[in-house]
Amino acid sequence: MVDRIVASGKIARREHLVLTSAILSDDKISEEDRHQINRIFDYIQIGRLKFID
């Protein structure tokens, strides 16, 4: 999912919710997954990703 989001430059609000839930669940998530999700959040902050509905 992360690779597709980065490649398209777009993220659905539902995908954002799923990623946020995953990062906040604090279990069953590897350091690599955490890093990838944080990269998505960073891209949103700098405007590299746009929300779509």
C-alpha distance matrix in Angstrom:
0.0 3.8 5.6 5.3 6.2 8.7 10.0 10.7 12.1 11.3 9.8 11.1 13.4 12.1 8.6 10.8 12.9 10.6 9.7 13.4 14.5 12.8 14.4 17.6 17.9 19.1 18.9 16.9 14.6 15.3 16.3 13.7 10.9 13.2 13.6 10.0 9.9 13.3 12.5 10.4 13.6 15.9 14.5 15.1 18.5 19.6 18.7 16.2 13.7 15.2 14.8 15.0 16.4
3.8 0.0 3.8 5.5 5.1 6.2 8.5 10.0 10.5 10.6 9.4 11.8 13.8 13.4 9.6 10.5 13.3 11.5 9.3 12.7 14.6 12.7 13.3 16.8 17.7 18.3 18.7 17.0 14.1 14.2 14.4 11.6 9.2 11.0 10.6 6.8 7.2 10.3 8.9 7.2 10.7 12.5 11.3 12.5 15.7 16.5 16.0 13.5 11.5 13.8 14.1 15.2 17.2
5.6 3.8 0.0 3.8 5.5 5.2 6.0 8.6 9.9 11.0 11.1 13.9 16.4 16.3 12.6 13.8 16.8 15.1 13.1 16.4 18.4 16.4 16.9 20.5 21.4 21.8 21.9 19.9 17.0 16.5 16.5 13.1 11.7 13.8 12.7 8.9 10.4 12.9 10.7 9.6 13.4 14.3 12.5 14.3 17.5 17.5 16.8 13.7 12.3 14.8 15.7 16.5 18.9
5.3 5.5 3.8 0.0 3.8 5.5 5.1 6.1 8.4 8.8 9.1 11.5 14.6 14.5 11.3 13.1 16.1 14.7 13.5 16.9 18.8 17.4 18.4 21.7 22.6 23.5 23.8 21.8 19.2 19.3 19.6 16.5 14.5 16.5 15.7 11.9 12.5 15.1 13.0 10.9 14.4 15.8 13.4 14.4 18.0 18.1 16.7 13.6 11.5 13.2 13.8 13.9 16.1
6.2 5.1 5.5 3.8 0.0 3.8 5.5 5.3 5.9 5.7 5.8 8.8 11.7 12.3 9.1 10.2 13.6 12.9 11.5 14.4 16.8 15.9 16.6 19.7 21.1 22.2 23.0 21.6 18.8 19.2 19.2 16.4 14.2 15.3 14.6 10.9 10.6 12.8 10.8 8.0 11.2 12.7 10.2 10.8 14.4 14.8 13.2 10.6 8.0 9.7 10.4 11.1 13.6
8.7 6.2 5.2 5.5 3.8 0.0 3.8 5.5 5.2 7.2 8.4 12.0 14.5 15.6 12.3 12.6 16.2 15.6 13.5 16.1 18.9 17.7 17.6 20.9 22.6 23.2 24.2 22.8 19.6 19.4 18.7 15.7 14.3 15.2 13.6 10.1 10.7 12.1 9.2 7.4 10.8 11.2 8.4 10.1 13.4 12.9 11.8 8.5 7.4 10.2 12.0 13.5 16.5
10.0 8.5 6.0 5.1 5.5 3.8 0.0 3.8 5.7 8.2 10.3 13.5 16.7 17.6 14.6 15.5 19.0 18.3 16.6 19.5 22.0 20.8 21.1 24.4 25.9 26.5 27.2 25.5 22.5 22.1 21.6 18.3 17.0 18.5 16.8 13.3 14.3 15.8 12.8 11.2 14.6 14.8 11.7 13.3 16.6 15.7 14.1 10.5 9.6 11.9 13.8 14.4 17.5
10.7 10.0 8.6 6.1 5.3 5.5 3.8 0.0 3.8 5.3 8.1 11.0 14.4 15.7 13.2 14.3 17.9 17.7 16.6 19.2 21.8 21.2 21.7 24.7 26.3 27.4 28.3 26.8 24.0 24.1 23.9 20.9 19.1 20.2 19.0 15.4 15.5 17.1 14.5 12.0 14.9 15.5 12.1 12.7 16.2 15.6 13.2 10.2 8.3 9.4 11.1 11.2 14.2
12.1 10.5 9.9 8.4 5.9 5.2 5.7 3.8 0.0 3.8 7.0 10.4 13.2 15.2 13.0 13.0 16.8 17.2 15.7 17.8 20.8 20.5 20.5 23.3 25.4 26.4 27.8 26.8 23.7 24.0 23.2 20.6 18.8 19.3 17.8 14.6 14.3 15.2 12.5 9.9 12.3 12.5 8.9 9.3 12.7 11.9 9.4 6.5 4.7 6.3 8.9 10.0 13.6
11.3 10.6 11.0 8.8 5.7 7.2 8.2 5.3 3.8 0.0 3.8 6.8 9.7 11.8 10.1 10.4 14.0 14.7 13.9 15.9 18.7 18.9 19.3 21.8 23.8 25.3 26.7 25.8 23.1 23.9 23.6 21.3 18.9 19.3 18.5 15.3 14.1 15.4 13.6 10.2 12.0 13.3 10.2 9.2 12.9 13.1 10.3 8.5 5.2 4.8 5.8 6.5 9.9
9.8 9.4 11.1 9.1 5.8 8.4 10.3 8.1 7.0 3.8 0.0 3.8 6.4 8.3 6.4 6.8 10.2 11.1 10.6 12.5 15.1 15.5 16.2 18.5 20.3 22.2 23.5 22.9 20.4 21.7 21.7 19.8 16.9 17.1 17.1 14.0 12.1 13.8 12.7 9.0 10.4 12.7 10.4 8.8 12.5 13.8 11.5 10.4 6.7 6.2 5.0 5.9 8.4
11.1 11.8 13.9 11.5 8.8 12.0 13.5 11.0 10.4 6.8 3.8 0.0 3.8 5.3 5.2 6.4 8.7 9.9 10.8 12.4 14.3 15.5 16.8 18.5 20.0 22.4 23.7 23.1 21.2 23.0 23.5 21.9 18.6 18.8 19.5 16.5 14.1 16.1 15.7 11.9 12.8 15.6 13.7 11.5 15.0 16.7 14.4 13.9 10.0 8.5 5.6 4.8 5.5
13.4 13.8 16.4 14.6 11.7 14.5 16.7 14.4 13.2 9.7 6.4 3.8 0.0 3.8 5.4 5.0 6.2 8.7 9.9 10.4 12.3 14.2 15.4 16.4 18.2 20.8 22.5 22.5 20.7 23.0 23.5 22.4 19.0 18.6 19.7 17.2 14.2 15.8 16.2 12.6 12.3 15.5 14.4 11.6 14.4 16.9 14.9 15.2 11.6 9.8 6.3 6.6 6.2
12.1 13.4 16.3 14.5 12.3 15.6 17.6 15.7 15.2 11.8 8.3 5.3 3.8 0.0 3.8 5.4 5.0 6.3 8.7 9.8 10.6 12.4 14.4 15.3 16.4 19.3 20.4 20.2 18.9 21.5 22.6 21.6 18.0 18.0 19.6 17.1 14.1 16.4 17.3 13.7 13.9 17.4 16.6 14.3 17.2 19.8 18.1 18.0 14.3 13.0 9.8 9.4 8.1
8.6 9.6 12.6 11.3 9.1 12.3 14.6 13.2 13.0 10.1 6.4 5.2 5.4 3.8 0.0 3.8 5.3 5.0 6.2 8.5 9.8 10.6 12.4 14.2 15.3 17.7 18.7 18.0 16.3 18.5 19.4 18.1 14.6 14.9 16.3 13.5 10.8 13.5 14.0 10.6 11.5 15.0 14.1 12.5 15.7 18.0 16.6 15.9 12.3 12.1 9.7 9.9 10.1
10.8 10.5 13.8 13.1 10.2 12.6 15.5 14.3 13.0 10.4 6.8 6.4 5.0 5.4 3.8 0.0 3.8 5.5 5.2 6.0 8.5 9.8 10.6 12.2 14.1 16.3 18.0 18.1 16.0 18.1 18.5 17.7 14.3 13.7 14.9 12.7 9.4 11.2 12.2 8.9 8.6 12.3 12.0 9.9 12.6 15.4 14.4 14.3 11.0 10.9 8.7 10.3 10.9
12.9 13.3 16.8 16.1 13.6 16.2 19.0 17.9 16.8 14.0 10.2 8.7 6.2 5.0 5.3 3.8 0.0 3.8 5.5 5.1 6.1 8.5 10.0 10.5 12.0 14.9 16.5 17.0 15.6 18.4 19.2 18.9 15.4 14.6 16.6 14.9 11.4 13.2 15.0 12.1 11.3 15.1 15.4 13.2 15.4 18.5 17.8 18.0 14.8 14.3 11.6 12.7 12.2
10.6 11.5 15.1 14.7 12.9 15.6 18.3 17.7 17.2 14.7 11.1 9.9 8.7 6.3 5.0 5.5 3.8 0.0 3.8 5.5 5.2 6.2 8.8 10.0 10.5 13.3 14.2 14.0 12.8 15.6 17.0 16.6 12.9 12.8 15.2 13.4 10.2 12.9 14.7 12.1 12.3 16.0 16.3 14.8 17.4 20.2 19.7 19.2 16.0 16.2 13.8 14.5 14.2
9.7 9.3 13.1 13.5 11.5 13.5 16.6 16.6 15.7 13.9 10.6 10.8 9.9 8.7 6.2 5.2 5.5 3.8 0.0 3.8 5.4 5.0 6.2 8.6 9.9 11.8 13.1 13.0 10.9 13.2 14.0 13.5 9.9 9.4 11.5 9.8 6.5 9.1 11.1 8.9 9.1 12.7 13.4 12.5 14.8 17.6 17.5 16.9 14.2 15.1 13.5 15.1 15.7
13.4 12.7 16.4 16.9 14.4 16.1 19.5 19.2 17.8 15.9 12.5 12.4 10.4 9.8 8.5 6.0 5.1 5.5 3.8 0.0 3.8 5.4 5.3 6.2 8.5 10.7 12.9 13.9 12.0 14.6 14.9 15.3 12.0 10.3 12.6 11.9 8.2 9.4 12.2 10.3 9.0 12.6 14.1 12.6 14.1 17.4 17.7 17.8 15.3 16.0 14.2 16.2 16.6
14.5 14.6 18.4 18.8 16.8 18.9 22.0 21.8 20.8 18.7 15.1 14.3 12.3 10.6 9.8 8.5 6.1 5.2 5.4 3.8 0.0 3.8 5.5 5.1 5.9 9.0 10.7 11.8 11.0 14.2 15.4 16.2 12.8 11.5 14.6 14.0 10.6 12.4 15.3 13.6 12.7 16.3 17.7 16.3 17.9 21.2 21.4 21.4 18.7 19.2 17.1 18.5 18.2
12.8 12.7 16.4 17.4 15.9 17.7 20.8 21.2 20.5 18.9 15.5 15.5 14.2 12.4 10.6 9.8 8.5 6.2 5.0 5.4 3.8 0.0 3.8 5.5 5.2 7.3 8.3 8.6 7.3 10.5 12.1 12.8 9.3 8.5 11.9 11.5 8.7 11.0 13.8 12.7 12.6 15.9 17.4 16.8 18.5 21.4 21.9 21.3 18.9 20.1 18.4 19.9 20.1
14.4 13.3 16.9 18.4 16.6 17.6 21.1 21.7 20.5 19.3 16.2 16.8 15.4 14.4 12.4 10.6 10.0 8.8 6.2 5.3 5.5 3.8 0.0 3.8 5.6 6.1 8.5 9.7 7.5 10.0 10.4 11.6 8.8 6.5 9.7 10.3 7.4 8.5 11.9 11.5 10.7 13.6 15.8 15.4 16.5 19.4 20.5 20.2 18.3 19.8 18.7 20.8 21.4
17.6 16.8 20.5 21.7 19.7 20.9 24.4 24.7 23.3 21.8 18.5 18.5 16.4 15.3 14.2 12.2 10.5 10.0 8.6 6.2 5.1 5.5 3.8 0.0 3.8 5.3 8.4 10.8 9.8 12.7 13.2 15.0 12.4 10.0 13.2 14.0 11.0 11.5 15.1 14.6 13.0 16.0 18.4 17.5 18.1 21.4 22.5 22.7 20.8 21.8 20.3 22.3 22.5
17.9 17.7 21.4 22.6 21.1 22.6 25.9 26.3 25.4 23.8 20.3 20.0 18.2 16.4 15.3 14.1 12.0 10.5 9.9 8.5 5.9 5.2 5.6 3.8 0.0 3.8 5.6 8.1 8.3 11.8 13.3 15.3 12.5 11.0 14.7 15.4 12.8 14.0 17.5 17.0 16.1 19.1 21.3 20.5 21.5 24.7 25.6 25.5 23.4 24.4 22.6 24.3 24.1
19.1 18.3 21.8 23.5 22.2 23.2 26.5 27.4 26.4 25.3 22.2 22.4 20.8 19.3 17.7 16.3 14.9 13.3 11.8 10.7 9.0 7.3 6.1 5.3 3.8 0.0 3.8 7.0 6.8 9.5 10.7 13.4 11.4 9.5 13.1 14.7 12.7 13.4 17.0 17.3 16.5 18.9 21.5 21.3 22.0 24.9 26.4 26.1 24.4 25.9 24.6 26.6 26.9
18.9 18.7 21.9 23.8 23.0 24.2 27.2 28.3 27.8 26.7 23.5 23.7 22.5 20.4 18.7 18.0 16.5 14.2 13.1 12.9 10.7 8.3 8.5 8.4 5.6 3.8 0.0 3.8 5.5 8.4 10.7 13.2 11.4 10.6 14.3 15.6 14.1 15.6 18.8 19.1 18.9 21.4 23.7 23.7 24.8 27.6 28.8 28.1 26.3 27.9 26.5 28.1 28.3
16.9 17.0 19.9 21.8 21.6 22.8 25.5 26.8 26.8 25.8 22.9 23.1 22.5 20.2 18.0 18.1 17.0 14.0 13.0 13.9 11.8 8.6 9.7 10.8 8.1 7.0 3.8 0.0 3.8 6.6 9.9 11.6 9.7 10.3 13.8 14.5 13.7 15.9 18.5 18.8 19.3 21.8 23.6 24.0 25.5 28.0 29.0 27.8 25.9 27.7 26.5 27.8 28.0
14.6 14.1 17.0 19.2 18.8 19.6 22.5 24.0 23.7 23.1 20.4 21.2 20.7 18.9 16.3 16.0 15.6 12.8 10.9 12.0 11.0 7.3 7.5 9.8 8.3 6.8 5.5 3.8 0.0 3.8 6.7 8.2 6.1 6.6 10.0 10.8 10.3 12.3 14.8 15.4 16.1 18.4 20.2 20.8 22.3 24.6 25.7 24.5 22.8 24.8 24.0 25.6 26.3
15.3 14.2 16.5 19.3 19.2 19.4 22.1 24.1 24.0 23.9 21.7 23.0 23.0 21.5 18.5 18.1 18.4 15.6 13.2 14.6 14.2 10.5 10.0 12.7 11.8 9.5 8.4 6.6 3.8 0.0 3.8 5.3 5.2 6.2 8.6 9.9 10.7 12.3 14.2 15.6 16.7 18.3 20.1 21.4 22.8 24.6 26.0 24.4 23.3 25.8 25.5 27.2 28.4
16.3 14.4 16.5 19.6 19.2 18.7 21.6 23.9 23.2 23.6 21.7 23.5 23.5 22.6 19.4 18.5 19.2 17.0 14.0 14.9 15.4 12.1 10.4 13.2 13.3 10.7 10.7 9.9 6.7 3.8 0.0 3.8 5.5 5.0 6.1 8.6 9.9 10.4 12.2 14.4 15.3 16.2 18.3 20.0 20.9 22.4 24.3 22.8 22.2 25.0 25.2 27.4 28.9
13.7 11.6 13.1 16.5 16.4 15.7 18.3 20.9 20.6 21.3 19.8 21.9 22.4 21.6 18.1 17.7 18.9 16.6 13.5 15.3 16.2 12.8 11.6 15.0 15.3 13.4 13.2 11.6 8.2 5.3 3.8 0.0 3.8 5.4 5.0 6.2 8.7 9.8 10.6 12.7 14.4 15.2 16.6 18.7 20.1 21.2 22.7 20.7 20.2 23.1 23.6 25.6 27.4
10.9 9.2 11.7 14.5 14.2 14.3 17.0 19.1 18.8 18.9 16.9 18.6 19.0 18.0 14.6 14.3 15.4 12.9 9.9 12.0 12.8 9.3 8.8 12.4 12.5 11.4 11.4 9.7 6.1 5.2 5.5 3.8 0.0 3.8 5.4 5.1 6.2 8.5 9.8 10.8 12.6 14.2 15.4 16.9 18.7 20.2 21.3 19.5 18.3 20.9 20.9 22.7 24.1
13.2 11.0 13.8 16.5 15.3 15.2 18.5 20.2 19.3 19.3 17.1 18.8 18.6 18.0 14.9 13.7 14.6 12.8 9.4 10.3 11.5 8.5 6.5 10.0 11.0 9.5 10.6 10.3 6.6 6.2 5.0 5.4 3.8 0.0 3.8 5.5 5.2 6.1 8.6 10.0 10.6 12.2 14.3 15.5 16.6 18.5 20.1 18.9 17.9 20.4 20.4 22.6 24.2
13.6 10.6 12.7 15.7 14.6 13.6 16.8 19.0 17.8 18.5 17.1 19.5 19.7 19.6 16.3 14.9 16.6 15.2 11.5 12.6 14.6 11.9 9.7 13.2 14.7 13.1 14.3 13.8 10.0 8.6 6.1 5.0 5.4 3.8 0.0 3.8 5.5 5.1 6.2 8.8 9.9 10.3 12.3 14.4 15.3 16.5 18.3 16.8 16.5 19.5 20.2 22.7 24.8
10.0 6.8 8.9 11.9 10.9 10.1 13.3 15.4 14.6 15.3 14.0 16.5 17.2 17.1 13.5 12.7 14.9 13.4 9.8 11.9 14.0 11.5 10.3 14.0 15.4 14.7 15.6 14.5 10.8 9.9 8.6 6.2 5.1 5.5 3.8 0.0 3.8 5.4 5.0 6.5 8.9 9.9 10.7 12.7 14.5 15.6 16.7 14.7 13.9 16.9 17.6 19.8 21.9
9.9 7.2 10.4 12.5 10.6 10.7 14.3 15.5 14.3 14.1 12.1 14.1 14.2 14.1 10.8 9.4 11.4 10.2 6.5 8.2 10.6 8.7 7.4 11.0 12.8 12.7 14.1 13.7 10.3 10.7 9.9 8.7 6.2 5.2 5.5 3.8 0.0 3.8 5.3 5.1 6.5 8.7 9.9 10.9 12.7 14.6 15.5 14.2 12.8 15.3 15.3 17.6 19.4
13.3 10.3 12.9 15.1 12.8 12.1 15.8 17.1 15.2 15.4 13.8 16.1 15.8 16.4 13.5 11.2 13.2 12.9 9.1 9.4 12.4 11.0 8.5 11.5 14.0 13.4 15.6 15.9 12.3 12.3 10.4 9.8 8.5 6.1 5.1 5.4 3.8 0.0 3.8 5.3 5.0 6.1 8.6 9.8 10.6 12.4 14.2 13.4 12.8 15.5 16.0 18.9 21.0
12.5 8.9 10.7 13.0 10.8 9.2 12.8 14.5 12.5 13.6 12.7 15.7 16.2 17.3 14.0 12.2 15.0 14.7 11.1 12.2 15.3 13.8 11.9 15.1 17.5 17.0 18.8 18.5 14.8 14.2 12.2 10.6 9.8 8.6 6.2 5.0 5.3 3.8 0.0 3.8 5.4 5.0 6.2 8.7 9.9 10.7 12.2 10.7 10.6 13.9 15.2 18.1 20.7
10.4 7.2 9.6 10.9 8.0 7.4 11.2 12.0 9.9 10.2 9.0 11.9 12.6 13.7 10.6 8.9 12.1 12.1 8.9 10.3 13.6 12.7 11.5 14.6 17.0 17.3 19.1 18.8 15.4 15.6 14.4 12.7 10.8 10.0 8.8 6.5 5.1 5.3 3.8 0.0 3.8 5.4 5.1 6.3 8.8 10.1 10.6 9.1 7.9 10.7 11.6 14.3 16.9
13.6 10.7 13.4 14.4 11.2 10.8 14.6 14.9 12.3 12.0 10.4 12.8 12.3 13.9 11.5 8.6 11.3 12.3 9.1 9.0 12.7 12.6 10.7 13.0 16.1 16.5 18.9 19.3 16.1 16.7 15.3 14.4 12.6 10.6 9.9 8.9 6.5 5.0 5.4 3.8 0.0 3.8 5.4 5.1 6.3 8.9 9.9 9.9 8.8 11.1 11.6 14.8 17.1
15.9 12.5 14.3 15.8 12.7 11.2 14.8 15.5 12.5 13.3 12.7 15.6 15.5 17.4 15.0 12.3 15.1 16.0 12.7 12.6 16.3 15.9 13.6 16.0 19.1 18.9 21.4 21.8 18.4 18.3 16.2 15.2 14.2 12.2 10.3 9.9 8.7 6.1 5.0 5.4 3.8 0.0 3.8 5.4 5.1 6.4 8.6 8.5 9.1 11.9 13.4 16.9 19.7
14.5 11.3 12.5 13.4 10.2 8.4 11.7 12.1 8.9 10.2 10.4 13.7 14.4 16.6 14.1 12.0 15.4 16.3 13.4 14.1 17.7 17.4 15.8 18.4 21.3 21.5 23.7 23.6 20.2 20.1 18.3 16.6 15.4 14.3 12.3 10.7 9.9 8.6 6.2 5.1 5.4 3.8 0.0 3.8 5.4 5.3 6.1 4.9 5.6 9.0 11.2 14.5 17.6
15.1 12.5 14.3 14.4 10.8 10.1 13.3 12.7 9.3 9.2 8.8 11.5 11.6 14.3 12.5 9.9 13.2 14.8 12.5 12.6 16.3 16.8 15.4 17.5 20.5 21.3 23.7 24.0 20.8 21.4 20.0 18.7 16.9 15.5 14.4 12.7 10.9 9.8 8.7 6.3 5.1 5.4 3.8 0.0 3.8 5.6 5.1 5.9 4.9 6.8 8.3 11.9 14.9
18.5 15.7 17.5 18.0 14.4 13.4 16.6 16.2 12.7 12.9 12.5 15.0 14.4 17.2 15.7 12.6 15.4 17.4 14.8 14.1 17.9 18.5 16.5 18.1 21.5 22.0 24.8 25.5 22.3 22.8 20.9 20.1 18.7 16.6 15.3 14.5 12.7 10.6 9.9 8.8 6.3 5.1 5.4 3.8 0.0 3.8 5.5 7.6 8.1 9.7 11.3 15.0 17.8
19.6 16.5 17.5 18.1 14.8 12.9 15.7 15.6 11.9 13.1 13.8 16.7 16.9 19.8 18.0 15.4 18.5 20.2 17.6 17.4 21.2 21.4 19.4 21.4 24.7 24.9 27.6 28.0 24.6 24.6 22.4 21.2 20.2 18.5 16.5 15.6 14.6 12.4 10.7 10.1 8.9 6.4 5.3 5.6 3.8 0.0 3.8 5.7 7.9 10.0 12.7 16.2 19.4
18.7 16.0 16.8 16.7 13.2 11.8 14.1 13.2 9.4 10.3 11.5 14.4 14.9 18.1 16.6 14.4 17.8 19.7 17.5 17.7 21.4 21.9 20.5 22.5 25.6 26.4 28.8 29.0 25.7 26.0 24.3 22.7 21.3 20.1 18.3 16.7 15.5 14.2 12.2 10.6 9.9 8.6 6.1 5.1 5.5 3.8 0.0 3.8 5.4 6.7 9.8 13.1 16.5
16.2 13.5 13.7 13.6 10.6 8.5 10.5 10.2 6.5 8.5 10.4 13.9 15.2 18.0 15.9 14.3 18.0 19.2 16.9 17.8 21.4 21.3 20.2 22.7 25.5 26.1 28.1 27.8 24.5 24.4 22.8 20.7 19.5 18.9 16.8 14.7 14.2 13.4 10.7 9.1 9.9 8.5 4.9 5.9 7.6 5.7 3.8 0.0 3.8 6.8 10.2 13.1 16.7
13.7 11.5 12.3 11.5 8.0 7.4 9.6 8.3 4.7 5.2 6.7 10.0 11.6 14.3 12.3 11.0 14.8 16.0 14.2 15.3 18.7 18.9 18.3 20.8 23.4 24.4 26.3 25.9 22.8 23.3 22.2 20.2 18.3 17.9 16.5 13.9 12.8 12.8 10.6 7.9 8.8 9.1 5.6 4.9 8.1 7.9 5.4 3.8 0.0 3.8 6.8 9.6 13.1
15.2 13.8 14.8 13.2 9.7 10.2 11.9 9.4 6.3 4.8 6.2 8.5 9.8 13.0 12.1 10.9 14.3 16.2 15.1 16.0 19.2 20.1 19.8 21.8 24.4 25.9 27.9 27.7 24.8 25.8 25.0 23.1 20.9 20.4 19.5 16.9 15.3 15.5 13.9 10.7 11.1 11.9 9.0 6.8 9.7 10.0 6.7 6.8 3.8 0.0 3.8 6.5 10.1
14.8 14.1 15.7 13.8 10.4 12.0 13.8 11.1 8.9 5.8 5.0 5.6 6.3 9.8 9.7 8.7 11.6 13.8 13.5 14.2 17.1 18.4 18.7 20.3 22.6 24.6 26.5 26.5 24.0 25.5 25.2 23.6 20.9 20.4 20.2 17.6 15.3 16.0 15.2 11.6 11.6 13.4 11.2 8.3 11.3 12.7 9.8 10.2 6.8 3.8 0.0 3.8 6.8
15.0 15.2 16.5 13.9 11.1 13.5 14.4 11.2 10.0 6.5 5.9 4.8 6.6 9.4 9.9 10.3 12.7 14.5 15.1 16.2 18.5 19.9 20.8 22.3 24.3 26.6 28.1 27.8 25.6 27.2 27.4 25.6 22.7 22.6 22.7 19.8 17.6 18.9 18.1 14.3 14.8 16.9 14.5 11.9 15.0 16.2 13.1 13.1 9.6 6.5 3.8 0.0 3.8
16.4 17.2 18.9 16.1 13.6 16.5 17.5 14.2 13.6 9.9 8.4 5.5 6.2 8.1 10.1 10.9 12.2 14.2 15.7 16.6 18.2 20.1 21.4 22.5 24.1 26.9 28.3 28.0 26.3 28.4 28.9 27.4 24.1 24.2 24.8 21.9 19.4 21.0 20.7 16.9 17.1 19.7 17.6 14.9 17.8 19.4 16.5 16.7 13.1 10.1 6.8 3.8 0.0
